[in-house]
Amino acid sequence: MFVLSTLLLLWDLALVCGANSTVQLQDDTAPFQVEFHSVNFRNVLHWKHHPEAADDLQYFVQYKVYGDKEWSVCEPCQAIHEPQCDLSQETSDPRQWYYARVQARSSKGLSPWVTSTRLYPQWDTTFSPPNIKLNVTQQGIVVWIRPPRTPPQGQRNSRISVTKLLKLIFRIYLMHDGVEQILETDGCPKKVLIEHLSPQTTYCVQAVTVKPLSGLTSSRSPKSCISTL
């Protein structure tokens, strides 16, 4: 009888402890507008603080590939205070679908997990303009094109041209005396020769990156000017 009573007491204590360990989720600390911003395949998750969030608020981020059942922990983004997390390393395959989720924790407790919008890097990333450099020859102006580069990737943390991951076009604007001429590359050449120009004349050049399928363009590169021979 004593043994039975002891077992019943231990069972009651376990139920009480279990009830006390239940965490009440705090909706008033939950992040919102959780979404990816992607430029040159740098995939950064952003969210906004709740207006009533506590001062000691910390965020925890997880991610997964579409179809996976389990979420993975993003190690650099645990107990962070800034409302953003760079997931470029974790979402480096441009042809995968990704999701992320964020939970806020404070002295008030835990918020629910809030899941992001979907990220498909190949479609969703935007691009910065290429870097350009000008040289002048007897034939005309040579525009050297350096495409945008990815963030560091892999074990070597190497950066590669975005053109290795996606076909892009570069549009060149040639400007002189208020007149603008547009040239468009076919593929991704390293240089473009602009011929049939007036001698001893100053021309200015800008360039943009174009996604062929969508037609989306980057902003223009800074203006570069050079005089012909």
Backbone as a chain_set.jsonl record, in Angstrom:
{"seq": "MFVLSTLLLLWDLALVCGANSTVQLQDDTAPFQVEFHSVNFRNVLHWKHHPEAADDLQYFVQYKVYGDKEWSVCEPCQAIHEPQCDLSQETSDPRQWYYARVQARSSKGLSPWVTSTRLYPQWDTTFSPPNIKLNVTQQGIVVWIRPPRTPPQGQRNSRISVTKLLKLIFRIYLMHDGVEQILETDGCPKKVLIEHLSPQTTYCVQAVTVKPLSGLTSSRSPKSCISTL", "coords": {"N": [[0.844, -1.199, 0.0], [1.953, 1.229, 0.755], [3.895, 1.522, -1.218], [2.273, 1.808, -3.497], [0.954, 4.219, -2.882], [3.108, 5.953, -2.892], [3.891, 5.828, -5.581], [1.621, 6.934, -6.798], [1.775, 9.532, -5.789], [4.149, 10.439, -6.948], [3.34, 10.38, -9.626], [1.353, 12.339, -9.638], [2.958, 14.59, -9.065], [4.488, 14.66, -11.364], [2.589, 15.304, -13.273], [1.873, 17.865, -12.406], [4.317, 19.231, -12.665], [4.647, 18.957, -15.396], [2.498, 20.461, -16.32], [3.222, 22.968, -15.365], [5.467, 23.414, -16.908], [4.581, 23.992, -19.386], [4.706, 26.214, -22.039], [3.472, 29.419, -22.479], [2.579, 30.9, -25.388], [3.505, 34.068, -26.678], [1.775, 36.244, -28.374], [2.009, 38.971, -28.703], [4.637, 39.593, -29.03], [5.503, 38.616, -31.372], [7.366, 38.509, -34.416], [6.829, 40.244, -37.574], [5.929, 40.594, -41.096], [7.839, 38.874, -42.327], [10.256, 38.194, -44.565], [12.195, 37.388, -47.509], [14.918, 39.237, -48.88], [16.671, 39.525, -51.778], [19.671, 40.05, -53.432], [21.927, 39.783, -56.022], [22.161, 37.087, -55.4], [22.601, 37.171, -52.71], [21.0, 36.312, -49.995], [18.936, 37.543, -47.759], [17.132, 37.38, -44.828], [14.487, 39.321, -43.635], [12.666, 41.014, -41.055], [10.132, 42.579, -39.0], [10.108, 44.367, -35.89], [7.761, 43.766, -33.289], [5.493, 46.302, -32.217], [5.024, 46.311, -29.447], [7.075, 44.926, -28.333], [9.402, 43.529, -25.978], [12.279, 44.996, -24.3], [14.4, 43.237, -23.993], [14.356, 41.507, -26.12], [15.056, 38.698, -28.157], [16.003, 36.968, -31.17], [15.436, 33.945, -33.003], [16.37, 31.869, -35.634], [15.324, 29.615, -38.149], [15.495, 27.367, -40.984], [14.446, 25.778, -44.078], [14.403, 23.499, -46.886], [11.964, 23.433, -49.428], [9.586, 20.908, -49.034], [11.027, 19.393, -47.222], [10.672, 17.882, -44.012], [11.724, 18.558, -41.554], [12.979, 21.375, -39.738], [15.964, 23.31, -40.016], [18.528, 24.618, -37.922], [19.765, 27.876, -38.098], [22.843, 28.594, -37.388], [24.424, 31.066, -37.041], [22.439, 32.855, -36.473], [21.155, 32.889, -33.915], [19.683, 33.887, -30.926], [19.867, 36.603, -31.593], [19.733, 40.204, -31.968], [19.228, 42.038, -33.978], [16.839, 42.691, -36.584], [17.205, 40.852, -38.824], [18.69, 38.323, -40.944], [21.36, 36.81, -42.523], [21.1, 34.435, -44.873], [22.521, 33.374, -46.944], [24.511, 31.372, -47.295], [23.122, 29.126, -46.482], [21.134, 28.956, -48.341], [22.112, 28.529, -50.922], [21.74, 27.19, -53.337], [20.501, 28.064, -56.373], [18.266, 26.987, -57.575], [16.502, 25.864, -55.829], [13.684, 25.747, -53.6], [13.04, 27.736, -50.847], [12.275, 28.192, -47.362], [12.012, 30.165, -44.386], [11.902, 30.655, -40.819], [11.008, 32.576, -37.932], [11.418, 33.099, -34.469], [10.58, 34.927, -31.59], [12.005, 35.68, -28.431], [11.764, 36.528, -25.021], [11.822, 37.977, -21.701], [9.184, 37.806, -21.196], [8.357, 35.531, -22.415], [7.868, 33.151, -25.099], [7.364, 33.802, -28.575], [5.01, 32.767, -31.147], [6.251, 30.726, -33.855], [7.034, 32.381, -36.856], [6.541, 32.126, -40.228], [8.36, 32.69, -43.236], [7.852, 34.332, -46.448], [8.072, 32.499, -49.546], [11.227, 31.64, -51.008], [12.775, 31.584, -54.084], [15.678, 31.569, -55.4], [16.663, 31.854, -58.107], [14.562, 33.046, -59.477], [13.791, 35.118, -57.787], [15.916, 36.752, -57.011], [17.457, 39.955, -57.409], [19.576, 42.18, -59.322], [22.638, 44.008, -59.092], [24.144, 46.758, -60.931], [26.652, 46.13, -63.501], [30.217, 46.472, -62.998], [32.101, 48.814, -64.803], [34.791, 49.565, -67.049], [36.667, 51.828, -68.994], [38.501, 51.981, -72.048], [40.37, 53.57, -74.624], [40.897, 53.15, -78.099], [42.344, 53.085, -81.427], [40.269, 52.103, -82.883], [37.957, 52.677, -81.465], [35.897, 52.991, -78.52], [36.548, 50.864, -75.848], [34.628, 48.932, -73.778], [34.99, 47.504, -70.786], [33.551, 44.879, -69.023], [32.491, 43.934, -65.862], [30.703, 41.563, -64.315], [28.199, 41.49, -61.626], [28.973, 39.911, -58.438], [28.604, 36.919, -56.492], [27.794, 36.488, -52.95], [30.291, 35.307, -50.528], [30.825, 31.819, -50.881], [30.561, 28.307, -50.083], [33.156, 26.119, -48.706], [35.543, 27.413, -49.138], [34.835, 30.015, -49.155], [34.525, 31.481, -51.525], [33.902, 33.918, -54.073], [31.828, 34.165, -56.896], [31.16, 34.988, -60.354], [27.892, 36.163, -61.06], [26.908, 35.383, -63.455], [27.63, 32.788, -63.839], [25.704, 31.373, -62.643], [23.309, 32.181, -63.688], [21.927, 33.165, -66.778], [22.579, 36.295, -68.142], [22.056, 39.589, -69.493], [23.795, 42.478, -70.601], [23.223, 45.871, -70.792], [24.28, 48.679, -72.518], [24.748, 52.145, -72.292], [25.487, 54.755, -74.318], [26.513, 58.04, -74.27], [26.353, 61.328, -75.536], [26.472, 64.763, -75.955], [23.773, 65.164, -75.248], [22.499, 63.143, -76.617], [21.552, 59.753, -76.656], [22.717, 56.508, -77.074], [21.914, 53.095, -77.356], [23.277, 49.967, -76.623], [23.247, 46.426, -76.668], [24.426, 43.554, -75.117], [25.087, 40.231, -76.286], [24.741, 37.58, -74.518], [27.438, 37.13, -72.219], [29.878, 38.889, -72.611], [33.308, 39.856, -71.927], [34.159, 42.267, -72.803], [33.188, 45.109, -74.794], [33.322, 46.581, -77.931], [32.914, 49.807, -79.046], [32.311, 51.31, -81.993], [32.923, 53.591, -84.81], [32.908, 56.3, -83.979], [33.015, 59.852, -83.315], [36.099, 61.613, -83.753], [38.349, 62.778, -81.164], [36.437, 63.417, -79.213], [34.354, 63.601, -76.37], [32.803, 60.966, -74.724], [30.284, 59.478, -72.688], [29.542, 56.677, -70.594], [27.23, 54.273, -69.367], [25.949, 51.338, -67.664], [23.648, 48.566, -67.375], [22.339, 45.682, -65.668], [20.509, 43.013, -67.019], [17.773, 40.817, -66.627], [16.978, 38.315, -68.739], [14.562, 36.73, -69.109], [12.566, 37.869, -67.488], [12.89, 40.534, -67.996], [13.596, 42.402, -66.154], [15.553, 45.077, -64.89], [18.646, 46.314, -63.547], [19.647, 49.14, -61.516], [21.353, 51.957, -63.033], [24.852, 51.877, -63.717], [27.515, 53.883, -62.214], [28.374, 56.887, -63.987], [30.816, 56.803, -66.529], [33.372, 58.482, -68.286], [35.159, 59.233, -71.326], [37.553, 60.321, -73.76], [37.745, 60.138, -77.306], [40.339, 59.224, -79.673]], "CA": [[0.0, 0.0, 0.0], [2.855, 2.374, 0.82], [4.517, 1.647, -2.535], [1.256, 2.329, -4.407], [0.737, 5.628, -2.556], [4.286, 6.692, -3.353], [3.825, 5.923, -7.047], [0.563, 7.894, -7.139], [2.282, 10.865, -5.472], [5.116, 10.79, -7.988], [2.576, 10.634, -10.853], [0.728, 13.664, -9.479], [3.997, 15.605, -9.185], [4.879, 14.738, -12.773], [1.538, 16.042, -13.982], [1.97, 19.269, -12.022], [5.519, 19.777, -13.287], [4.392, 19.061, -16.822], [1.595, 21.592, -16.549], [3.95, 24.215, -15.134], [6.494, 23.628, -17.907], [3.954, 24.396, -20.635], [5.042, 27.593, -22.351], [2.407, 30.205, -23.062], [3.125, 31.697, -26.487], [3.208, 35.492, -26.566], [1.511, 36.8, -29.701], [2.338, 40.391, -28.782], [6.067, 39.774, -29.304], [5.812, 37.908, -32.609], [7.813, 39.327, -35.55], [5.895, 40.249, -38.697], [6.522, 40.892, -42.405], [9.043, 38.045, -42.453], [10.413, 37.976, -46.002], [13.55, 37.416, -48.042], [15.384, 40.224, -49.846], [17.79, 38.865, -52.444], [20.391, 40.826, -54.443], [23.138, 39.053, -56.434], [22.103, 35.827, -54.667], [22.757, 37.366, -51.266], [19.632, 36.087, -49.532], [18.85, 38.027, -46.381], [15.793, 37.37, -44.25], [14.165, 40.525, -42.871], [11.373, 41.054, -40.377], [9.929, 43.803, -38.232], [9.799, 44.229, -34.464], [6.405, 44.094, -32.856], [5.533, 47.57, -31.477], [4.99, 46.105, -27.998], [8.128, 43.967, -27.983], [10.194, 43.866, -24.803], [13.639, 45.476, -24.587], [15.363, 42.124, -23.992], [13.922, 40.58, -27.161], [16.043, 38.002, -28.978], [15.388, 36.231, -32.265], [16.004, 32.654, -33.369], [16.005, 31.64, -37.035], [15.473, 28.291, -38.739], [15.203, 27.361, -42.422], [14.342, 24.449, -44.686], [14.095, 23.383, -48.305], [10.576, 23.029, -49.648], [9.405, 19.46, -49.048], [11.625, 18.808, -46.024], [9.787, 17.88, -42.848], [12.394, 19.139, -40.397], [13.632, 22.67, -39.861], [17.367, 23.352, -39.612], [18.898, 25.818, -37.17], [20.788, 28.738, -38.679], [23.688, 28.826, -36.219], [24.815, 32.461, -36.773], [21.269, 33.702, -36.184], [20.509, 32.45, -32.681], [19.749, 34.898, -29.861], [20.306, 37.871, -32.175], [18.859, 41.341, -31.665], [18.868, 42.739, -35.204], [15.729, 42.015, -37.281], [17.593, 40.315, -40.118], [19.608, 37.187, -40.881], [21.912, 36.47, -43.828], [20.996, 32.995, -45.099], [23.082, 33.1, -48.265], [25.187, 30.075, -47.287], [22.13, 28.057, -46.293], [20.2, 28.961, -49.471], [23.025, 28.829, -52.03], [21.317, 26.564, -54.591], [19.521, 28.995, -56.943], [17.104, 26.289, -58.133], [15.734, 25.258, -54.74], [12.686, 26.589, -52.939], [13.405, 27.825, -49.432], [11.483, 28.93, -46.383], [12.653, 30.385, -43.089], [10.948, 31.077, -39.799], [11.615, 33.348, -36.852], [10.735, 33.119, -33.172], [11.082, 35.93, -30.647], [12.018, 35.246, -27.039], [12.063, 37.593, -24.062], [11.452, 37.617, -20.334], [7.743, 37.553, -21.187], [8.11, 34.205, -22.945], [8.163, 32.877, -26.505], [6.327, 34.08, -29.563], [4.869, 31.675, -32.12], [7.118, 30.791, -35.028], [6.43, 33.074, -37.993], [7.201, 31.621, -41.431], [8.602, 33.69, -44.282], [7.438, 34.068, -47.813], [8.94, 31.542, -50.221], [12.352, 32.162, -51.771], [13.347, 30.807, -55.181], [16.696, 32.55, -55.778], [16.8, 32.086, -59.543], [13.507, 33.972, -59.887], [13.536, 36.228, -56.87], [17.035, 37.668, -56.789], [17.674, 41.067, -58.321], [21.006, 42.348, -59.554], [23.236, 45.335, -59.155], [24.739, 46.971, -62.25], [28.039, 45.659, -63.618], [31.288, 47.461, -62.966], [32.643, 49.013, -66.145], [36.038, 50.308, -67.196], [36.781, 52.258, -70.381], [39.776, 52.244, -72.715], [40.182, 54.089, -75.975], [41.844, 52.665, -79.111], [42.106, 53.679, -82.742], [38.985, 51.607, -83.397], [36.836, 53.257, -80.724], [35.919, 52.867, -77.059], [36.381, 49.502, -75.331], [33.947, 48.884, -72.477], [35.249, 46.265, -70.055], [32.383, 44.603, -68.18], [32.666, 42.967, -64.775], [29.369, 41.301, -63.755], [28.115, 41.366, -60.159], [29.478, 38.663, -57.892], [27.824, 36.359, -55.394], [28.474, 36.525, -51.647], [31.173, 34.147, -50.341], [30.121, 30.547, -50.872], [31.339, 27.086, -49.923], [34.182, 26.049, -47.662], [36.604, 28.377, -49.434], [34.263, 31.365, -49.126], [34.866, 32.13, -52.792], [32.845, 34.661, -54.761], [31.847, 33.882, -58.325], [30.301, 35.844, -61.163], [26.496, 35.692, -61.068], [26.63, 34.81, -64.773], [27.853, 31.341, -63.758], [24.485, 30.792, -62.091], [22.125, 32.611, -64.432], [22.24, 33.909, -67.99], [22.212, 37.7, -68.041], [22.427, 40.489, -70.58], [24.216, 43.793, -70.129], [22.828, 46.944, -71.697], [25.223, 49.79, -72.419], [24.234, 53.444, -72.738], [26.546, 55.66, -74.79], [25.919, 59.374, -74.223], [27.162, 62.458, -76.021], [25.762, 65.966, -76.39], [22.33, 65.003, -75.056], [21.992, 62.006, -77.396], [21.86, 58.478, -75.995], [22.691, 55.318, -77.918], [21.815, 51.897, -76.53], [23.832, 48.729, -77.168], [22.927, 45.308, -75.782], [25.306, 42.412, -75.33], [24.489, 38.917, -76.508], [25.486, 36.745, -73.585], [28.201, 37.815, -71.179], [31.264, 39.157, -73.002], [34.094, 40.646, -70.988], [34.362, 43.615, -73.322], [32.406, 45.509, -75.962], [33.964, 47.657, -78.686], [31.978, 50.75, -79.665], [33.036, 51.871, -83.137], [32.335, 54.65, -85.635], [32.697, 57.476, -83.134], [33.701, 61.069, -83.747], [37.41, 61.746, -83.112], [38.589, 63.839, -80.178], [35.118, 63.724, -78.651], [34.129, 62.953, -75.075], [31.591, 60.16, -74.594], [30.048, 58.897, -71.359], [28.963, 55.33, -70.682], [26.64, 53.604, -68.196], [25.501, 49.985, -67.994], [22.704, 47.924, -66.464], [22.193, 44.235, -65.762], [19.153, 42.67, -67.443], [17.348, 39.418, -66.567], [16.3, 38.175, -70.028], [13.21, 36.175, -69.083], [11.627, 38.805, -66.855], [13.096, 41.887, -68.486], [13.935, 43.297, -65.051], [16.881, 45.675, -65.017], [19.231, 46.934, -62.359], [19.9, 50.566, -61.67], [22.497, 52.209, -63.908], [26.17, 52.021, -63.084], [28.001, 55.26, -62.235], [28.775, 57.346, -65.316], [32.237, 56.869, -66.852], [33.568, 59.269, -69.508], [36.471, 59.132, -71.959], [37.64, 61.015, -75.047], [38.296, 59.357, -78.398], [41.601, 59.697, -80.227]], "C": [[0.877, 1.245, 0.0], [3.496, 2.627, -0.543], [3.534, 2.25, -3.535], [1.022, 3.811, -4.17], [1.897, 6.487, -3.058], [4.261, 6.887, -4.868], [2.774, 6.925, -7.486], [1.024, 9.32, -6.877], [3.264, 11.332, -6.547], [4.407, 11.103, -9.302], [1.917, 12.007, -10.813], [1.757, 14.775, -9.634], [4.431, 15.773, -10.641], [3.86, 15.514, -13.58], [1.623, 17.528, -13.689], [3.168, 19.914, -12.7], [5.322, 19.941, -14.791], [3.508, 20.232, -17.145], [2.336, 22.9, -16.388], [4.977, 24.493, -16.21], [5.913, 24.014, -19.26], [4.194, 25.877, -20.866], [3.851, 28.276, -23.005], [3.001, 31.101, -24.155], [2.621, 33.134, -26.406], [3.021, 36.084, -27.961], [1.966, 38.245, -29.82], [3.832, 40.651, -28.93], [6.466, 39.16, -30.641], [6.313, 38.87, -33.689], [6.766, 39.287, -36.66], [6.614, 40.751, -39.945], [7.87, 40.171, -42.556], [9.21, 37.681, -43.927], [11.879, 38.064, -46.4], [13.738, 38.622, -48.957], [16.65, 39.647, -50.465], [18.368, 39.757, -53.532], [21.699, 40.087, -54.749], [23.284, 37.731, -55.67], [22.551, 35.968, -53.209], [21.349, 37.383, -50.682], [19.521, 36.412, -48.044], [17.388, 38.041, -45.938], [15.595, 38.623, -43.401], [12.819, 40.35, -42.176], [11.292, 42.345, -39.573], [9.627, 43.469, -36.774], [8.323, 44.495, -34.229], [6.462, 45.379, -32.029], [5.582, 47.405, -29.962], [6.072, 45.132, -27.526], [8.94, 44.466, -26.791], [11.604, 44.284, -25.207], [14.651, 44.338, -24.698], [15.051, 41.087, -25.067], [15.109, 40.006, -27.93], [15.31, 37.194, -30.034], [16.179, 34.963, -32.572], [15.464, 32.279, -34.745], [16.265, 30.188, -37.424], [15.091, 28.368, -40.218], [15.0, 25.925, -42.886], [14.091, 24.575, -46.179], [12.654, 22.903, -48.432], [10.48, 21.506, -49.782], [10.022, 18.764, -47.861], [10.652, 18.894, -44.857], [10.406, 18.62, -41.67], [13.006, 20.494, -40.732], [15.08, 22.553, -39.387], [17.657, 24.668, -38.913], [19.959, 26.588, -37.945], [21.679, 29.219, -37.534], [24.063, 30.293, -35.991], [23.657, 33.352, -36.33], [20.459, 33.154, -35.018], [20.747, 33.499, -31.606], [20.288, 36.228, -30.389], [19.291, 38.967, -31.846], [18.42, 42.101, -32.915], [17.777, 41.973, -35.959], [16.103, 41.568, -38.697], [18.609, 39.196, -39.926], [20.056, 36.856, -42.297], [21.939, 34.945, -43.964], [21.59, 32.584, -46.444], [23.749, 31.726, -48.329], [24.18, 28.931, -47.251], [21.189, 27.933, -47.491], [20.967, 29.191, -50.779], [22.637, 28.171, -53.35], [20.23, 27.435, -55.224], [18.258, 28.329, -57.455], [16.326, 25.507, -57.082], [14.725, 26.274, -54.206], [12.983, 26.572, -51.439], [12.334, 28.568, -48.635], [12.344, 29.15, -45.147], [11.563, 30.761, -42.095], [11.7, 31.708, -38.639], [10.752, 33.231, -35.604], [11.394, 34.168, -32.291], [10.995, 35.38, -29.232], [12.418, 36.414, -26.156], [11.696, 37.099, -22.676], [9.951, 37.337, -20.224], [7.409, 36.159, -21.695], [8.483, 34.109, -24.414], [7.011, 33.335, -27.383], [6.09, 32.822, -30.389], [5.945, 31.809, -33.198], [6.363, 31.484, -36.155], [7.222, 32.705, -39.24], [7.264, 32.686, -42.514], [7.811, 33.388, -45.547], [8.458, 33.116, -48.449], [10.067, 32.274, -50.946], [12.764, 31.146, -52.834], [14.397, 31.713, -55.811], [16.781, 32.86, -57.264], [15.761, 33.081, -60.045], [13.519, 35.256, -59.074], [14.701, 37.188, -56.696], [17.023, 38.788, -57.823], [19.179, 41.304, -58.414], [21.415, 43.81, -59.504], [23.815, 45.533, -60.554], [26.155, 46.404, -62.309], [29.004, 46.812, -63.359], [31.847, 47.596, -64.381], [33.931, 49.829, -66.083], [36.225, 50.616, -68.675], [38.243, 52.383, -70.798], [39.479, 52.774, -74.109], [41.284, 53.553, -76.883], [41.561, 53.403, -80.416], [40.747, 53.258, -83.31], [37.777, 52.247, -82.697], [37.022, 53.104, -79.224], [35.67, 51.406, -76.682], [35.769, 49.59, -73.935], [34.224, 47.518, -71.858], [34.14, 46.069, -69.028], [32.754, 43.576, -67.118], [31.303, 42.743, -64.119], [29.377, 41.338, -62.233], [28.594, 40.0, -59.704], [28.618, 38.221, -56.718], [28.498, 36.668, -54.054], [29.388, 35.312, -51.514], [30.372, 32.858, -50.184], [31.091, 29.399, -50.646], [32.382, 27.183, -48.833], [35.294, 27.072, -47.886], [36.124, 29.827, -49.372], [34.616, 32.153, -50.386], [33.643, 32.824, -53.375], [32.966, 34.395, -56.251], [30.948, 34.872, -59.041], [28.879, 35.279, -61.168], [26.138, 35.076, -62.417], [26.926, 33.318, -64.827], [26.616, 30.621, -63.242], [23.239, 31.123, -62.9], [22.568, 33.408, -65.655], [21.705, 35.332, -67.869], [22.654, 38.442, -69.29], [22.847, 41.814, -69.965], [23.91, 44.835, -71.206], [23.729, 48.149, -71.452], [24.607, 51.048, -73.007], [25.427, 54.33, -73.07], [25.945, 57.055, -74.951], [26.906, 60.428, -74.708], [26.238, 63.578, -76.476], [24.244, 65.788, -76.353], [21.709, 63.863, -75.832], [22.455, 60.707, -76.74], [21.697, 57.334, -76.981], [22.73, 54.085, -77.034], [22.379, 50.706, -77.282], [23.55, 47.618, -76.165], [23.817, 44.126, -76.114], [24.495, 41.155, -75.586], [25.282, 37.919, -75.669], [26.272, 37.613, -72.626], [29.649, 38.041, -71.602], [31.98, 39.978, -71.947], [34.304, 42.072, -71.477], [33.49, 43.839, -74.556], [33.138, 46.668, -76.622], [32.885, 48.506, -79.339], [32.739, 51.507, -80.753], [32.286, 53.039, -83.773], [31.969, 55.879, -84.804], [33.467, 58.675, -83.68], [35.049, 61.183, -83.041], [37.461, 62.92, -82.14], [37.27, 64.366, -79.576], [34.937, 62.949, -77.355], [32.774, 62.24, -75.076], [31.506, 59.644, -73.155], [29.279, 57.586, -71.506], [28.391, 54.92, -69.327], [26.178, 52.222, -68.632], [24.508, 49.497, -66.948], [22.749, 46.418, -66.689], [20.736, 43.925, -66.07], [18.916, 41.173, -67.251], [16.504, 39.146, -67.804], [14.848, 37.713, -69.946], [12.184, 37.158, -68.526], [11.734, 40.213, -67.415], [13.446, 42.881, -67.398], [15.357, 43.811, -65.21], [17.346, 46.233, -63.687], [19.198, 48.45, -62.523], [21.105, 50.745, -62.585], [23.783, 52.298, -63.089], [26.555, 53.492, -63.053], [28.515, 55.629, -63.629], [30.293, 57.394, -65.427], [32.4, 57.587, -68.187], [34.996, 59.148, -70.006], [36.419, 59.841, -73.308], [38.268, 60.101, -76.097], [39.586, 60.017, -78.928], [41.363, 60.575, -81.459]], "O": [[0.568, 2.217, -0.689], [3.629, 3.771, -0.978], [3.912, 3.107, -4.334], [0.903, 4.584, -5.121], [1.703, 7.587, -3.575], [4.569, 7.966, -5.373], [2.991, 7.682, -8.432], [0.705, 10.225, -7.649], [3.211, 12.477, -6.995], [4.831, 12.004, -10.024], [1.913, 12.742, -11.8], [1.474, 15.794, -10.263], [4.705, 16.885, -11.094], [4.218, 16.29, -14.467], [1.469, 18.358, -14.585], [3.06, 21.012, -13.247], [5.765, 20.923, -15.387], [3.732, 20.93, -18.134], [2.128, 23.838, -17.158], [5.343, 25.647, -16.432], [6.66, 24.33, -20.186], [3.919, 26.7, -19.993], [3.288, 27.765, -23.974], [3.832, 31.963, -23.868], [1.453, 33.378, -26.102], [3.997, 36.39, -28.646], [2.279, 38.704, -30.919], [4.256, 41.807, -28.956], [7.642, 39.18, -31.004], [5.739, 39.945, -33.86], [5.914, 38.398, -36.683], [7.735, 41.257, -39.88], [8.891, 40.782, -42.87], [8.395, 36.942, -44.478], [12.689, 38.712, -45.738], [12.839, 38.986, -49.715], [17.597, 39.317, -49.751], [17.655, 40.175, -54.444], [22.483, 39.801, -53.843], [24.394, 37.314, -55.339], [22.845, 34.968, -52.554], [20.603, 38.347, -50.855], [19.96, 35.642, -47.19], [16.529, 38.634, -46.59], [16.428, 38.948, -42.555], [11.947, 39.626, -42.657], [12.26, 43.1, -39.48], [8.996, 42.46, -36.457], [7.715, 45.34, -34.886], [7.375, 45.544, -31.221], [6.122, 48.263, -29.264], [5.977, 44.582, -26.429], [9.138, 45.668, -26.618], [12.067, 43.973, -26.304], [15.646, 44.458, -25.412], [15.436, 39.925, -24.943], [16.036, 40.724, -28.302], [14.164, 36.786, -29.843], [17.401, 34.911, -32.428], [14.261, 32.357, -34.995], [17.294, 29.611, -37.072], [14.442, 29.321, -40.649], [15.337, 24.977, -42.177], [13.633, 25.607, -46.669], [12.187, 22.076, -47.649], [11.217, 20.898, -50.559], [9.605, 17.66, -47.51], [9.901, 19.861, -44.731], [9.695, 19.238, -40.878], [13.481, 20.728, -41.843], [15.382, 21.791, -38.469], [17.099, 25.707, -39.267], [20.944, 26.006, -38.398], [21.316, 30.138, -36.799], [24.028, 30.744, -34.846], [23.872, 34.472, -35.866], [19.245, 32.976, -35.113], [21.876, 33.945, -31.4], [21.07, 36.899, -29.715], [18.146, 38.687, -31.494], [17.365, 42.736, -32.919], [17.786, 40.742, -35.975], [15.393, 41.875, -39.655], [19.292, 39.119, -38.905], [19.222, 36.644, -43.177], [22.69, 34.257, -43.274], [21.204, 31.563, -47.013], [23.575, 30.996, -49.305], [24.363, 27.904, -47.903], [20.517, 26.912, -47.642], [20.524, 29.955, -51.638], [23.159, 28.559, -54.395], [19.137, 27.538, -54.668], [17.275, 29.012, -57.744], [15.575, 24.59, -57.416], [14.896, 27.485, -54.346], [13.154, 25.508, -50.845], [11.611, 29.425, -49.143], [13.291, 28.405, -44.897], [10.453, 31.133, -42.475], [12.871, 31.413, -38.398], [9.523, 33.26, -35.673], [12.619, 34.282, -32.253], [10.033, 34.698, -28.877], [13.305, 37.194, -26.503], [11.307, 35.945, -22.499], [9.503, 36.704, -19.267], [6.316, 35.65, -21.446], [9.303, 34.879, -24.913], [5.845, 33.268, -26.995], [6.899, 31.895, -30.334], [6.48, 32.896, -33.415], [5.186, 31.205, -36.38], [8.428, 32.939, -39.307], [6.338, 33.48, -42.681], [7.192, 32.333, -45.685], [9.569, 32.955, -47.943], [9.882, 33.388, -51.437], [13.062, 29.993, -52.522], [14.066, 32.539, -56.661], [16.956, 34.019, -57.641], [16.047, 33.875, -60.942], [13.288, 36.343, -59.603], [14.501, 38.327, -56.275], [16.625, 38.585, -58.97], [19.958, 40.701, -57.676], [20.643, 44.712, -59.829], [23.963, 44.56, -61.293], [26.788, 46.218, -61.27], [28.641, 47.981, -63.487], [32.04, 46.597, -65.073], [34.128, 50.66, -65.195], [35.971, 49.759, -69.521], [39.097, 52.822, -70.028], [38.447, 52.454, -74.697], [42.452, 53.505, -76.497], [40.657, 54.235, -80.493], [40.153, 53.974, -84.117], [36.698, 52.341, -83.283], [38.144, 53.087, -78.718], [34.705, 50.791, -77.137], [36.315, 50.23, -73.037], [33.747, 46.497, -72.353], [33.827, 46.978, -68.258], [33.261, 42.497, -67.424], [30.796, 43.634, -63.438], [30.435, 41.229, -61.614], [28.619, 39.047, -60.484], [27.989, 39.036, -56.043], [29.661, 37.07, -54.033], [29.278, 34.376, -52.305], [29.38, 32.808, -49.457], [32.276, 29.491, -50.967], [32.483, 28.188, -48.13], [35.914, 27.541, -46.931], [36.919, 30.755, -49.519], [34.959, 33.334, -50.321], [32.508, 32.381, -53.198], [34.065, 34.397, -56.805], [30.09, 35.511, -58.432], [28.686, 34.067, -61.267], [25.167, 34.326, -62.514], [26.512, 32.646, -65.772], [26.492, 29.404, -63.387], [22.23, 30.425, -62.807], [23.479, 34.231, -65.57], [20.539, 35.548, -67.538], [23.512, 37.978, -70.041], [22.317, 42.225, -68.932], [24.292, 44.688, -72.367], [23.912, 48.581, -70.313], [24.017, 51.017, -74.087], [26.265, 54.616, -72.215], [24.974, 57.231, -75.687], [28.087, 60.433, -74.36], [25.333, 63.364, -77.283], [23.527, 66.191, -77.269], [20.505, 63.631, -75.72], [23.607, 60.585, -76.325], [20.665, 57.209, -77.64], [23.494, 54.033, -76.07], [22.015, 50.455, -78.43], [23.606, 47.838, -74.955], [23.94, 43.745, -77.279], [23.35, 41.041, -75.149], [26.359, 37.473, -76.066], [25.832, 38.702, -72.259], [30.559, 37.45, -71.02], [31.354, 40.702, -71.172], [34.588, 42.975, -70.69], [33.11, 42.901, -75.256], [33.529, 47.625, -75.953], [32.048, 48.001, -80.087], [33.684, 52.245, -80.472], [31.195, 53.42, -83.349], [30.869, 56.42, -84.914], [34.444, 58.522, -84.414], [35.143, 60.883, -81.85], [36.732, 63.904, -82.27], [37.043, 65.57, -79.457], [35.321, 61.783, -77.257], [31.742, 62.835, -75.386], [32.522, 59.408, -72.5], [28.475, 57.417, -72.422], [28.985, 55.182, -68.281], [26.03, 51.96, -69.826], [24.516, 49.942, -65.8], [23.145, 45.943, -67.753], [19.831, 44.499, -65.462], [19.74, 40.352, -67.654], [15.407, 39.693, -67.918], [13.991, 38.253, -70.646], [11.069, 37.262, -69.037], [10.789, 40.998, -67.326], [13.583, 44.074, -67.669], [16.254, 43.071, -65.615], [16.543, 46.577, -62.819], [18.768, 48.965, -63.556], [21.806, 49.776, -62.878], [23.789, 52.733, -61.938], [25.979, 54.285, -63.797], [29.028, 54.777, -64.356], [30.977, 57.938, -64.561], [31.643, 57.327, -69.122], [35.928, 58.982, -69.22], [35.356, 59.945, -73.921], [39.218, 59.374, -75.803], [39.868, 61.186, -78.666], [42.318, 61.066, -82.061]]}, "num_chains": 1, "name": "protein.A"}
